[in-house]
Amino acid sequence: MNWTLEVVPVPVTDVDRAKEFFTEKLGFNLDYDTRGGGEFGPVQLTPPGSGCSIVIGKGMSAMEPGSLRGVQFVVADLQKARELLLERGVEVSEIRVAGPEGFRPAQDGDSLDNVGFVFFNDPDGNHWAVQQVSSRS
């Protein structure tokens, strides 16, 4: 039996602002916006190439806006992903490398595969990570 993660609810205060951030700054695809001019109803967005979406909207999450932590995206090239985020105006961290002592700044020559990360916040302060994974065994 397959168990697939399909949707992650993201708590936001302003649905239009969040929708703009995820589509314009991160390049997510807008799957649907069921609000129909009203406040309530889900807005579903999917990162390019992902089988998992996020959903935003009034009443879509019991979490407080800004409380989401630990969700991470995976990319094949972390340096290119960071450059793209910067070009789109996202405040993103320097590349960090995870190791036995925690995170440290990346250095020239570091292998980033599986251990390279950058971090950013959405407009509500939800905390996101981007990890480099070039291939899976």
A tleap script that builds the chain and sets N, CA, C and O, in Angstrom:
source leaprc.protein.ff14SB
mol = sequence {
  NMET ASN TRP THR LEU GLU VAL VAL PRO VAL
  PRO VAL THR ASP VAL ASP ARG ALA LYS GLU
  PHE PHE THR GLU LYS LEU GLY PHE ASN LEU
  ASP TYR ASP THR ARG GLY GLY GLY GLU PHE
  GLY PRO VAL GLN LEU THR PRO PRO GLY SER
  GLY CYS SER ILE VAL ILE GLY LYS GLY MET
  SER ALA MET GLU PRO GLY SER LEU ARG GLY
  VAL GLN PHE VAL VAL ALA ASP LEU GLN LYS
  ALA ARG GLU LEU LEU LEU GLU ARG GLY VAL
  GLU VAL SER GLU ILE ARG VAL ALA GLY PRO
  GLU GLY PHE ARG PRO ALA GLN ASP GLY ASP
  SER LEU ASP ASN VAL GLY PHE VAL PHE PHE
  ASN ASP PRO ASP GLY ASN HIE TRP ALA VAL
  GLN GLN VAL SER SER ARG CSER
}
set mol.1.N position { 0.838 -1.171 0.000 }
set mol.1.CA position { 0.000 0.000 0.000 }
set mol.1.C position { 0.887 1.239 0.000 }
set mol.1.O position { 1.777 1.363 0.841 }
set mol.2.N position { 0.650 2.161 -0.941 }
set mol.2.CA position { 1.371 3.430 -0.980 }
set mol.2.C position { 0.696 4.432 -0.057 }
set mol.2.O position { -0.531 4.494 0.027 }
set mol.3.N position { 1.505 5.205 0.622 }
set mol.3.CA position { 1.019 6.317 1.438 }
set mol.3.C position { 1.663 7.565 0.871 }
set mol.3.O position { 2.875 7.744 0.996 }
set mol.4.N position { 0.895 8.409 0.265 }
set mol.4.CA position { 1.464 9.608 -0.339 }
set mol.4.C position { 1.015 10.840 0.434 }
set mol.4.O position { -0.151 10.969 0.809 }
set mol.5.N position { 1.955 11.732 0.662 }
set mol.5.CA position { 1.621 13.014 1.269 }
set mol.5.C position { 1.199 13.932 0.133 }
set mol.5.O position { 1.975 14.175 -0.791 }
set mol.6.N position { -0.007 14.435 0.195 }
set mol.6.CA position { -0.564 15.187 -0.924 }
set mol.6.C position { -0.750 16.677 -0.644 }
set mol.6.O position { -0.556 17.495 -1.544 }
set mol.7.N position { -1.125 17.050 0.592 }
set mol.7.CA position { -1.434 18.442 0.885 }
set mol.7.C position { -0.955 18.801 2.294 }
set mol.7.O position { -1.163 18.047 3.244 }
set mol.8.N position { -0.310 19.967 2.409 }
set mol.8.CA position { 0.112 20.502 3.693 }
set mol.8.C position { -0.615 21.831 3.901 }
set mol.8.O position { -0.447 22.750 3.099 }
set mol.9.N position { -1.424 21.953 4.968 }
set mol.9.CA position { -2.065 23.232 5.243 }
set mol.9.C position { -1.052 24.229 5.797 }
set mol.9.O position { -0.230 23.884 6.646 }
set mol.10.N position { -1.117 25.462 5.312 }
set mol.10.CA position { -0.193 26.513 5.738 }
set mol.10.C position { -1.015 27.644 6.343 }
set mol.10.O position { -1.883 28.203 5.672 }
set mol.11.N position { -0.754 27.991 7.610 }
set mol.11.CA position { -1.526 29.055 8.255 }
set mol.11.C position { -1.062 30.445 7.810 }
set mol.11.O position { 0.120 30.775 7.911 }
set mol.12.N position { -1.996 31.245 7.321 }
set mol.12.CA position { -1.680 32.604 6.855 }
set mol.12.C position { -2.727 33.586 7.365 }
set mol.12.O position { -3.847 33.199 7.699 }
set mol.13.N position { -2.348 34.855 7.422 }
set mol.13.CA position { -3.298 35.891 7.837 }
set mol.13.C position { -3.991 36.536 6.648 }
set mol.13.O position { -5.164 36.897 6.737 }
set mol.14.N position { -3.281 36.686 5.539 }
set mol.14.CA position { -3.805 37.359 4.357 }
set mol.14.C position { -3.657 36.410 3.175 }
set mol.14.O position { -2.556 36.215 2.661 }
set mol.15.N position { -4.759 35.830 2.753 }
set mol.15.CA position { -4.728 34.798 1.708 }
set mol.15.C position { -4.206 35.362 0.385 }
set mol.15.O position { -3.423 34.703 -0.298 }
set mol.16.N position { -4.628 36.567 0.021 }
set mol.16.CA position { -4.169 37.143 -1.249 }
set mol.16.C position { -2.664 37.400 -1.227 }
set mol.16.O position { -1.971 37.127 -2.207 }
set mol.17.N position { -2.162 37.924 -0.114 }
set mol.17.CA position { -0.718 38.177 0.008 }
set mol.17.C position { 0.060 36.864 -0.070 }
set mol.17.O position { 1.086 36.792 -0.746 }
set mol.18.N position { -0.420 35.832 0.614 }
set mol.18.CA position { 0.252 34.536 0.591 }
set mol.18.C position { 0.197 33.919 -0.809 }
set mol.18.O position { 1.186 33.374 -1.297 }
set mol.19.N position { -0.956 34.012 -1.437 }
set mol.19.CA position { -1.110 33.478 -2.798 }
set mol.19.C position { -0.111 34.151 -3.747 }
set mol.19.O position { 0.525 33.482 -4.561 }
set mol.20.N position { 0.020 35.463 -3.639 }
set mol.20.CA position { 0.972 36.186 -4.477 }
set mol.20.C position { 2.408 35.755 -4.184 }
set mol.20.O position { 3.196 35.564 -5.110 }
set mol.21.N position { 2.752 35.601 -2.912 }
set mol.21.CA position { 4.101 35.179 -2.544 }
set mol.21.C position { 4.422 33.812 -3.139 }
set mol.21.O position { 5.468 33.634 -3.764 }
set mol.22.N position { 3.533 32.855 -2.946 }
set mol.22.CA position { 3.820 31.496 -3.407 }
set mol.22.C position { 3.815 31.379 -4.931 }
set mol.22.O position { 4.568 30.573 -5.478 }
set mol.23.N position { 2.997 32.152 -5.625 }
set mol.23.CA position { 2.990 32.072 -7.085 }
set mol.23.C position { 4.078 32.943 -7.711 }
set mol.23.O position { 4.811 32.483 -8.586 }
set mol.24.N position { 4.189 34.202 -7.267 }
set mol.24.CA position { 5.120 35.142 -7.896 }
set mol.24.C position { 6.565 34.964 -7.421 }
set mol.24.O position { 7.487 34.994 -8.236 }
set mol.25.N position { 6.770 34.782 -6.130 }
set mol.25.CA position { 8.127 34.693 -5.581 }
set mol.25.C position { 8.694 33.277 -5.655 }
set mol.25.O position { 9.878 33.092 -5.937 }
set mol.26.N position { 7.840 32.272 -5.398 }
set mol.26.CA position { 8.336 30.892 -5.390 }
set mol.26.C position { 8.021 30.130 -6.672 }
set mol.26.O position { 8.583 29.060 -6.910 }
set mol.27.N position { 7.135 30.666 -7.491 }
set mol.27.CA position { 6.830 30.010 -8.767 }
set mol.27.C position { 5.898 28.823 -8.664 }
set mol.27.O position { 5.884 27.971 -9.553 }
set mol.28.N position { 5.108 28.746 -7.583 }
set mol.28.CA position { 4.154 27.648 -7.436 }
set mol.28.C position { 3.049 27.782 -8.475 }
set mol.28.O position { 2.738 28.885 -8.924 }
set mol.29.N position { 2.467 26.664 -8.849 }
set mol.29.CA position { 1.311 26.643 -9.733 }
set mol.29.C position { 0.046 26.815 -8.892 }
set mol.29.O position { -0.106 26.170 -7.854 }
set mol.30.N position { -0.851 27.675 -9.337 }
set mol.30.CA position { -2.143 27.826 -8.677 }
set mol.30.C position { -3.053 26.732 -9.212 }
set mol.30.O position { -3.449 26.763 -10.377 }
set mol.31.N position { -3.387 25.764 -8.362 }
set mol.31.CA position { -4.266 24.660 -8.777 }
set mol.31.C position { -5.718 25.112 -8.795 }
set mol.31.O position { -6.446 24.867 -9.757 }
set mol.32.N position { -6.129 25.775 -7.718 }
set mol.32.CA position { -7.482 26.334 -7.673 }
set mol.32.C position { -7.619 27.321 -6.519 }
set mol.32.O position { -6.898 27.264 -5.523 }
set mol.33.N position { -8.569 28.219 -6.697 }
set mol.33.CA position { -8.940 29.198 -5.680 }
set mol.33.C position { -10.460 29.154 -5.619 }
set mol.33.O position { -11.135 29.679 -6.505 }
set mol.34.N position { -11.002 28.527 -4.569 }
set mol.34.CA position { -12.449 28.312 -4.495 }
set mol.34.C position { -13.179 29.426 -3.763 }
set mol.34.O position { -14.377 29.308 -3.502 }
set mol.35.N position { -12.478 30.511 -3.424 }
set mol.35.CA position { -13.106 31.579 -2.636 }
set mol.35.C position { -14.217 32.293 -3.386 }
set mol.35.O position { -15.157 32.784 -2.761 }
set mol.36.N position { -14.137 32.363 -4.678 }
set mol.36.CA position { -15.197 32.986 -5.462 }
set mol.36.C position { -15.537 34.402 -5.024 }
set mol.36.O position { -16.708 34.782 -5.010 }
set mol.37.N position { -14.527 35.185 -4.666 }
set mol.37.CA position { -14.757 36.557 -4.242 }
set mol.37.C position { -15.027 36.701 -2.756 }
set mol.37.O position { -15.044 37.815 -2.233 }
set mol.38.N position { -15.240 35.578 -2.068 }
set mol.38.CA position { -15.464 35.629 -0.624 }
set mol.38.C position { -14.169 35.374 0.136 }
set mol.38.O position { -13.102 35.242 -0.465 }
set mol.39.N position { -14.268 35.307 1.449 }
set mol.39.CA position { -13.090 35.072 2.272 }
set mol.39.C position { -12.779 33.592 2.438 }
set mol.39.O position { -11.611 33.208 2.496 }
set mol.40.N position { -13.814 32.756 2.515 }
set mol.40.CA position { -13.612 31.362 2.865 }
set mol.40.C position { -13.485 30.474 1.639 }
set mol.40.O position { -14.036 30.769 0.579 }
set mol.41.N position { -12.754 29.389 1.801 }
set mol.41.CA position { -12.544 28.420 0.743 }
set mol.41.C position { -11.073 28.197 0.525 }
set mol.41.O position { -10.272 29.120 0.672 }
set mol.42.N position { -10.707 26.981 0.177 }
set mol.42.CA position { -9.282 26.669 0.013 }
set mol.42.C position { -8.685 27.224 -1.272 }
set mol.42.O position { -9.343 27.330 -2.307 }
set mol.43.N position { -7.412 27.573 -1.156 }
set mol.43.CA position { -6.582 27.937 -2.301 }
set mol.43.C position { -5.439 26.930 -2.297 }
set mol.43.O position { -4.658 26.875 -1.347 }
set mol.44.N position { -5.341 26.135 -3.357 }
set mol.44.CA position { -4.306 25.104 -3.421 }
set mol.44.C position { -3.233 25.499 -4.419 }
set mol.44.O position { -3.527 25.932 -5.533 }
set mol.45.N position { -1.970 25.342 -3.997 }
set mol.45.CA position { -0.812 25.697 -4.807 }
set mol.45.C position { 0.186 24.548 -4.761 }
set mol.45.O position { 0.335 23.885 -3.734 }
set mol.46.N position { 0.873 24.316 -5.891 }
set mol.46.CA position { 1.810 23.198 -5.961 }
set mol.46.C position { 3.157 23.664 -6.490 }
set mol.46.O position { 3.221 24.334 -7.520 }
set mol.47.N position { 4.242 23.312 -5.787 }
set mol.47.CA position { 5.574 23.628 -6.301 }
set mol.47.C position { 5.814 22.901 -7.622 }
set mol.47.O position { 5.330 21.782 -7.799 }
set mol.48.N position { 6.549 23.511 -8.552 }
set mol.48.CA position { 6.839 22.845 -9.828 }
set mol.48.C position { 7.490 21.485 -9.592 }
set mol.48.O position { 8.468 21.373 -8.852 }
set mol.49.N position { 6.941 20.461 -10.222 }
set mol.49.CA position { 7.506 19.120 -10.141 }
set mol.49.C position { 7.130 18.331 -8.907 }
set mol.49.O position { 7.574 17.194 -8.749 }
set mol.50.N position { 6.320 18.904 -8.024 }
set mol.50.CA position { 5.978 18.235 -6.769 }
set mol.50.C position { 4.674 17.469 -6.873 }
set mol.50.O position { 3.767 17.858 -7.608 }
set mol.51.N position { 4.589 16.381 -6.133 }
set mol.51.CA position { 3.348 15.634 -5.993 }
set mol.51.C position { 2.577 16.070 -4.762 }
set mol.51.O position { 1.486 15.561 -4.503 }
set mol.52.N position { 3.126 17.003 -4.002 }
set mol.52.CA position { 2.499 17.495 -2.783 }
set mol.52.C position { 2.222 18.987 -2.927 }
set mol.52.O position { 3.069 19.742 -3.404 }
set mol.53.N position { 1.049 19.397 -2.518 }
set mol.53.CA position { 0.620 20.795 -2.613 }
set mol.53.C position { 0.527 21.408 -1.223 }
set mol.53.O position { 0.623 20.715 -0.210 }
set mol.54.N position { 0.337 22.721 -1.200 }
set mol.54.CA position { -0.028 23.402 0.030 }
set mol.54.C position { -1.429 23.957 -0.152 }
set mol.54.O position { -1.869 24.190 -1.278 }
set mol.55.N position { -2.124 24.167 0.947 }
set mol.55.CA position { -3.439 24.782 0.889 }
set mol.55.C position { -3.453 25.916 1.901 }
set mol.55.O position { -3.035 25.759 3.048 }
set mol.56.N position { -3.946 27.063 1.446 }
set mol.56.CA position { -4.098 28.237 2.299 }
set mol.56.C position { -5.553 28.668 2.236 }
set mol.56.O position { -6.273 28.292 1.311 }
set mol.57.N position { -5.984 29.441 3.198 }
set mol.57.CA position { -7.343 29.949 3.192 }
set mol.57.C position { -7.857 30.082 4.608 }
set mol.57.O position { -7.363 29.422 5.522 }
set mol.58.N position { -8.833 30.922 4.784 }
set mol.58.CA position { -9.447 31.116 6.093 }
set mol.58.C position { -10.032 29.785 6.564 }
set mol.58.O position { -10.804 29.145 5.850 }
set mol.59.N position { -9.653 29.383 7.767 }
set mol.59.CA position { -10.185 28.161 8.350 }
set mol.59.C position { -9.566 26.875 7.836 }
set mol.59.O position { -10.051 25.793 8.167 }
set mol.60.N position { -8.510 26.956 7.037 }
set mol.60.CA position { -7.887 25.759 6.482 }
set mol.60.C position { -6.899 25.107 7.442 }
set mol.60.O position { -6.507 23.958 7.240 }
set mol.61.N position { -6.494 25.831 8.488 }
set mol.61.CA position { -5.529 25.293 9.442 }
set mol.61.C position { -5.870 25.803 10.835 }
set mol.61.O position { -6.294 26.946 11.004 }
set mol.62.N position { -5.679 24.939 11.831 }
set mol.62.CA position { -5.882 25.338 13.221 }
set mol.62.C position { -4.626 25.984 13.796 }
set mol.62.O position { -4.660 26.523 14.903 }
set mol.63.N position { -3.521 25.935 13.058 }
set mol.63.CA position { -2.268 26.535 13.515 }
set mol.63.C position { -2.349 28.056 13.391 }
set mol.63.O position { -3.100 28.593 12.577 }
set mol.64.N position { -1.561 28.728 14.212 }
set mol.64.CA position { -1.459 30.180 14.123 }
set mol.64.C position { -0.554 30.567 12.955 }
set mol.64.O position { 0.451 29.894 12.724 }
set mol.65.N position { -0.878 31.635 12.207 }
set mol.65.CA position { 0.031 32.095 11.157 }
set mol.65.C position { 1.426 32.329 11.725 }
set mol.65.O position { 1.586 32.929 12.788 }
set mol.66.N position { 2.420 31.852 11.006 }
set mol.66.CA position { 3.803 31.991 11.426 }
set mol.66.C position { 4.308 30.835 12.267 }
set mol.66.O position { 5.480 30.822 12.645 }
set mol.67.N position { 3.464 29.870 12.567 }
set mol.67.CA position { 3.871 28.768 13.443 }
set mol.67.C position { 4.385 27.539 12.698 }
set mol.67.O position { 4.919 26.624 13.324 }
set mol.68.N position { 4.235 27.502 11.382 }
set mol.68.CA position { 4.690 26.334 10.616 }
set mol.68.C position { 6.209 26.297 10.575 }
set mol.68.O position { 6.846 27.289 10.221 }
set mol.69.N position { 6.785 25.173 10.929 }
set mol.69.CA position { 8.235 24.974 10.951 }
set mol.69.C position { 8.552 23.580 10.419 }
set mol.69.O position { 7.759 22.651 10.570 }
set mol.70.N position { 9.709 23.447 9.799 }
set mol.70.CA position { 10.211 22.125 9.465 }
set mol.70.C position { 9.808 21.565 8.119 }
set mol.70.O position { 10.249 20.472 7.765 }
set mol.71.N position { 8.988 22.266 7.353 }
set mol.71.CA position { 8.639 21.765 6.021 }
set mol.71.C position { 9.777 22.126 5.085 }
set mol.71.O position { 10.252 23.262 5.079 }
set mol.72.N position { 10.217 21.148 4.290 }
set mol.72.CA position { 11.318 21.454 3.385 }
set mol.72.C position { 11.033 21.002 1.960 }
set mol.72.O position { 10.370 19.997 1.703 }
set mol.73.N position { 11.566 21.796 1.063 }
set mol.73.CA position { 11.540 21.479 -0.354 }
set mol.73.C position { 12.857 20.802 -0.685 }
set mol.73.O position { 13.847 20.989 0.021 }
set mol.74.N position { 12.875 20.025 -1.745 }
set mol.74.CA position { 14.093 19.358 -2.198 }
set mol.74.C position { 14.354 19.775 -3.637 }
set mol.74.O position { 13.458 19.758 -4.481 }
set mol.75.N position { 15.606 20.151 -3.897 }
set mol.75.CA position { 16.034 20.545 -5.240 }
set mol.75.C position { 17.318 19.806 -5.589 }
set mol.75.O position { 18.029 19.326 -4.706 }
set mol.76.N position { 17.606 19.719 -6.875 }
set mol.76.CA position { 18.836 19.055 -7.322 }
set mol.76.C position { 20.037 19.987 -7.255 }
set mol.76.O position { 21.168 19.519 -7.118 }
set mol.77.N position { 19.816 21.302 -7.349 }
set mol.77.CA position { 20.910 22.267 -7.340 }
set mol.77.C position { 20.557 23.419 -6.399 }
set mol.77.O position { 19.799 24.320 -6.758 }
set mol.78.N position { 21.110 23.374 -5.207 }
set mol.78.CA position { 20.789 24.353 -4.176 }
set mol.78.C position { 21.273 25.756 -4.534 }
set mol.78.O position { 20.593 26.741 -4.247 }
set mol.79.N position { 22.435 25.848 -5.154 }
set mol.79.CA position { 22.955 27.172 -5.522 }
set mol.79.C position { 22.042 27.854 -6.530 }
set mol.79.O position { 21.760 29.046 -6.403 }
set mol.80.N position { 21.575 27.109 -7.533 }
set mol.80.CA position { 20.652 27.686 -8.517 }
set mol.80.C position { 19.326 28.066 -7.872 }
set mol.80.O position { 18.755 29.110 -8.187 }
set mol.81.N position { 18.832 27.216 -6.964 }
set mol.81.CA position { 17.568 27.509 -6.290 }
set mol.81.C position { 17.700 28.786 -5.457 }
set mol.81.O position { 16.798 29.624 -5.464 }
set mol.82.N position { 18.810 28.938 -4.744 }
set mol.82.CA position { 19.029 30.138 -3.929 }
set mol.82.C position { 19.092 31.380 -4.819 }
set mol.82.O position { 18.493 32.406 -4.499 }
set mol.83.N position { 19.817 31.287 -5.935 }
set mol.83.CA position { 19.911 32.417 -6.862 }
set mol.83.C position { 18.530 32.813 -7.380 }
set mol.83.O position { 18.222 34.000 -7.482 }
set mol.84.N position { 17.703 31.831 -7.707 }
set mol.84.CA position { 16.348 32.101 -8.196 }
set mol.84.C position { 15.514 32.806 -7.130 }
set mol.84.O position { 14.802 33.765 -7.428 }
set mol.85.N position { 15.602 32.332 -5.887 }
set mol.85.CA position { 14.864 32.978 -4.800 }
set mol.85.C position { 15.307 34.425 -4.629 }
set mol.85.O position { 14.474 35.318 -4.471 }
set mol.86.N position { 16.612 34.657 -4.661 }
set mol.86.CA position { 17.127 36.015 -4.525 }
set mol.86.C position { 16.649 36.903 -5.673 }
set mol.86.O position { 16.254 38.047 -5.449 }
set mol.87.N position { 16.684 36.380 -6.904 }
set mol.87.CA position { 16.216 37.143 -8.069 }
set mol.87.C position { 14.755 37.530 -7.937 }
set mol.87.O position { 14.344 38.582 -8.427 }
set mol.88.N position { 13.970 36.693 -7.282 }
set mol.88.CA position { 12.537 36.949 -7.126 }
set mol.88.C position { 12.221 37.757 -5.871 }
set mol.88.O position { 11.055 37.987 -5.551 }
set mol.89.N position { 13.271 38.187 -5.157 }
set mol.89.CA position { 13.074 39.064 -4.014 }
set mol.89.C position { 12.809 38.375 -2.691 }
set mol.89.O position { 12.325 39.011 -1.754 }
set mol.90.N position { 13.114 37.088 -2.590 }
set mol.90.CA position { 12.926 36.365 -1.336 }
set mol.90.C position { 14.176 36.540 -0.472 }
set mol.90.O position { 15.295 36.356 -0.951 }
set mol.91.N position { 13.986 36.891 0.784 }
set mol.91.CA position { 15.102 36.959 1.719 }
set mol.91.C position { 15.436 35.531 2.135 }
set mol.91.O position { 14.679 34.886 2.860 }
set mol.92.N position { 16.570 35.055 1.667 }
set mol.92.CA position { 16.958 33.660 1.887 }
set mol.92.C position { 18.341 33.623 2.532 }
set mol.92.O position { 19.185 34.476 2.261 }
set mol.93.N position { 18.559 32.637 3.376 }
set mol.93.CA position { 19.830 32.514 4.083 }
set mol.93.C position { 20.960 32.140 3.128 }
set mol.93.O position { 20.733 31.749 1.983 }
set mol.94.N position { 22.161 32.272 3.626 }
set mol.94.CA position { 23.315 31.715 2.931 }
set mol.94.C position { 23.175 30.197 2.959 }
set mol.94.O position { 22.382 29.662 3.734 }
set mol.95.N position { 23.931 29.509 2.129 }
set mol.95.CA position { 23.899 28.047 2.132 }
set mol.95.C position { 24.572 27.548 3.404 }
set mol.95.O position { 25.649 28.007 3.782 }
set mol.96.N position { 23.911 26.600 4.050 }
set mol.96.CA position { 24.404 26.008 5.286 }
set mol.96.C position { 24.565 24.503 5.074 }
set mol.96.O position { 23.844 23.897 4.281 }
set mol.97.N position { 25.503 23.920 5.781 }
set mol.97.CA position { 25.769 22.483 5.687 }
set mol.97.C position { 25.459 21.847 7.039 }
set mol.97.O position { 25.934 22.312 8.075 }
set mol.98.N position { 24.663 20.785 7.022 }
set mol.98.CA position { 24.311 20.064 8.245 }
set mol.98.C position { 25.390 19.031 8.540 }
set mol.98.O position { 25.862 18.328 7.647 }
set mol.99.N position { 25.765 18.954 9.800 }
set mol.99.CA position { 26.763 17.985 10.230 }
set mol.99.C position { 26.536 17.579 11.668 }
set mol.99.O position { 25.531 17.965 12.266 }
set mol.100.N position { 27.449 16.807 12.238 }
set mol.100.CA position { 27.275 16.306 13.603 }
set mol.100.C position { 27.144 17.399 14.658 }
set mol.100.O position { 26.539 17.181 15.708 }
set mol.101.N position { 27.704 18.563 14.386 }
set mol.101.CA position { 27.654 19.671 15.349 }
set mol.101.C position { 26.531 20.657 15.042 }
set mol.101.O position { 26.428 21.697 15.692 }
set mol.102.N position { 25.700 20.345 14.070 }
set mol.102.CA position { 24.633 21.265 13.656 }
set mol.102.C position { 24.943 21.872 12.302 }
set mol.102.O position { 25.659 21.277 11.498 }
set mol.103.N position { 24.407 23.051 12.049 }
set mol.103.CA position { 24.623 23.726 10.767 }
set mol.103.C position { 25.833 24.644 10.847 }
set mol.103.O position { 26.105 25.258 11.878 }
set mol.104.N position { 26.559 24.721 9.721 }
set mol.104.CA position { 27.681 25.647 9.591 }
set mol.104.C position { 27.612 26.256 8.204 }
set mol.104.O position { 26.997 25.681 7.307 }
set mol.105.N position { 28.243 27.427 8.012 }
set mol.105.CA position { 28.264 28.025 6.668 }
set mol.105.C position { 28.965 27.095 5.673 }
set mol.105.O position { 29.959 26.448 6.002 }
set mol.106.N position { 28.433 27.043 4.463 }
set mol.106.CA position { 29.069 26.241 3.410 }
set mol.106.C position { 30.391 26.874 3.019 }
set mol.106.O position { 30.554 28.094 3.068 }
set mol.107.N position { 31.325 26.033 2.632 }
set mol.107.CA position { 32.638 26.480 2.183 }
set mol.107.C position { 32.885 25.948 0.782 }
set mol.107.O position { 32.297 24.945 0.378 }
set mol.108.N position { 33.763 26.628 0.037 }
set mol.108.CA position { 34.114 26.148 -1.297 }
set mol.108.C position { 34.578 24.697 -1.192 }
set mol.108.O position { 35.354 24.345 -0.303 }
set mol.109.N position { 34.100 23.875 -2.096 }
set mol.109.CA position { 34.495 22.478 -2.125 }
set mol.109.C position { 33.595 21.549 -1.328 }
set mol.109.O position { 33.724 20.329 -1.429 }
set mol.110.N position { 32.673 22.114 -0.527 }
set mol.110.CA position { 31.739 21.268 0.220 }
set mol.110.C position { 30.817 20.529 -0.735 }
set mol.110.O position { 30.324 21.102 -1.708 }
set mol.111.N position { 30.591 19.275 -0.456 }
set mol.111.CA position { 29.535 18.547 -1.150 }
set mol.111.C position { 28.226 18.935 -0.471 }
set mol.111.O position { 28.087 18.780 0.742 }
set mol.112.N position { 27.287 19.429 -1.227 }
set mol.112.CA position { 26.018 19.871 -0.654 }
set mol.112.C position { 24.946 18.793 -0.699 }
set mol.112.O position { 23.887 18.946 -0.090 }
set mol.113.N position { 25.208 17.708 -1.410 }
set mol.113.CA position { 24.184 16.695 -1.593 }
set mol.113.C position { 23.749 16.103 -0.256 }
set mol.113.O position { 24.571 15.590 0.505 }
set mol.114.N position { 22.479 16.177 0.015 }
set mol.114.CA position { 21.812 15.682 1.220 }
set mol.114.C position { 22.051 16.545 2.457 }
set mol.114.O position { 21.252 16.486 3.392 }
set mol.115.N position { 23.111 17.339 2.499 }
set mol.115.CA position { 23.448 18.108 3.700 }
set mol.115.C position { 23.416 19.619 3.482 }
set mol.115.O position { 23.613 20.372 4.435 }
set mol.116.N position { 23.175 20.079 2.260 }
set mol.116.CA position { 23.124 21.511 1.973 }
set mol.116.C position { 21.709 22.045 2.102 }
set mol.116.O position { 20.759 21.440 1.604 }
set mol.117.N position { 21.571 23.192 2.780 }
set mol.117.CA position { 20.262 23.789 3.043 }
set mol.117.C position { 20.317 25.304 2.906 }
set mol.117.O position { 21.363 25.919 3.117 }
set mol.118.N position { 19.180 25.901 2.551 }
set mol.118.CA position { 18.929 27.328 2.739 }
set mol.118.C position { 17.570 27.444 3.417 }
set mol.118.O position { 16.755 26.522 3.380 }
set mol.119.N position { 17.345 28.609 4.044 }
set mol.119.CA position { 16.125 28.816 4.810 }
set mol.119.C position { 15.521 30.173 4.471 }
set mol.119.O position { 16.238 31.125 4.164 }
set mol.120.N position { 14.188 30.249 4.529 }
set mol.120.CA position { 13.507 31.520 4.319 }
set mol.120.C position { 12.167 31.484 5.043 }
set mol.120.O position { 11.689 30.420 5.437 }
set mol.121.N position { 11.574 32.649 5.211 }
set mol.121.CA position { 10.244 32.781 5.803 }
set mol.121.C position { 9.280 33.313 4.763 }
set mol.121.O position { 9.664 34.086 3.885 }
set mol.122.N position { 8.022 32.896 4.863 }
set mol.122.CA position { 6.992 33.498 4.030 }
set mol.122.C position { 6.525 34.788 4.721 }
set mol.122.O position { 6.987 35.087 5.822 }
set mol.123.N position { 5.627 35.551 4.105 }
set mol.123.CA position { 5.229 36.837 4.699 }
set mol.123.C position { 4.609 36.733 6.100 }
set mol.123.O position { 4.606 37.714 6.843 }
set mol.124.N position { 4.087 35.564 6.466 }
set mol.124.CA position { 3.510 35.388 7.796 }
set mol.124.C position { 4.523 34.886 8.820 }
set mol.124.O position { 4.198 34.764 10.001 }
set mol.125.N position { 5.743 34.596 8.380 }
set mol.125.CA position { 6.761 34.105 9.298 }
set mol.125.C position { 6.844 32.591 9.400 }
set mol.125.O position { 7.594 32.069 10.225 }
set mol.126.N position { 6.083 31.876 8.572 }
set mol.126.CA position { 6.263 30.428 8.514 }
set mol.126.C position { 7.667 30.157 7.980 }
set mol.126.O position { 8.132 30.835 7.064 }
set mol.127.N position { 8.332 29.174 8.552 }
set mol.127.CA position { 9.749 28.919 8.257 }
set mol.127.C position { 9.878 27.722 7.314 }
set mol.127.O position { 9.342 26.646 7.584 }
set mol.128.N position { 10.593 27.922 6.209 }
set mol.128.CA position { 10.752 26.913 5.168 }
set mol.128.C position { 12.230 26.593 4.972 }
set mol.128.O position { 13.091 27.447 5.188 }
set mol.129.N position { 12.515 25.380 4.568 }
set mol.129.CA position { 13.879 24.955 4.249 }
set mol.129.C position { 13.907 24.409 2.830 }
set mol.129.O position { 12.911 23.889 2.327 }
set mol.130.N position { 15.070 24.538 2.194 }
set mol.130.CA position { 15.299 23.950 0.883 }
set mol.130.C position { 16.557 23.105 1.015 }
set mol.130.O position { 17.603 23.605 1.427 }
set mol.131.N position { 16.460 21.838 0.671 }
set mol.131.CA position { 17.570 20.890 0.790 }
set mol.131.C position { 17.988 20.415 -0.592 }
set mol.131.O position { 17.148 20.230 -1.473 }
set mol.132.N position { 19.299 20.216 -0.782 }
set mol.132.CA position { 19.794 19.644 -2.030 }
set mol.132.C position { 19.856 18.125 -1.908 }
set mol.132.O position { 20.514 17.582 -1.020 }
set mol.133.N position { 19.159 17.453 -2.820 }
set mol.133.CA position { 19.253 15.997 -2.960 }
set mol.133.C position { 19.344 15.733 -4.460 }
set mol.133.O position { 18.353 15.873 -5.177 }
set mol.134.N position { 20.520 15.355 -4.933 }
set mol.134.CA position { 20.708 15.147 -6.372 }
set mol.134.C position { 20.175 13.798 -6.827 }
set mol.134.O position { 19.680 13.670 -7.947 }
set mol.135.N position { 20.271 12.792 -5.965 }
set mol.135.CA position { 19.756 11.474 -6.313 }
set mol.135.C position { 19.427 10.717 -5.036 }
set mol.135.O position { 19.966 11.000 -3.966 }
set mol.136.N position { 18.544 9.765 -5.172 }
set mol.136.CA position { 18.168 8.936 -4.027 }
set mol.136.C position { 18.558 7.501 -4.324 }
set mol.136.O position { 18.412 7.022 -5.448 }
set mol.137.N position { 19.052 6.827 -3.308 }
set mol.137.CA position { 19.458 5.413 -3.471 }
set mol.137.C position { 18.270 4.506 -3.359 }
set mol.137.O position { 18.410 3.288 -3.469 }
savepdb mol mol.pdb
quit
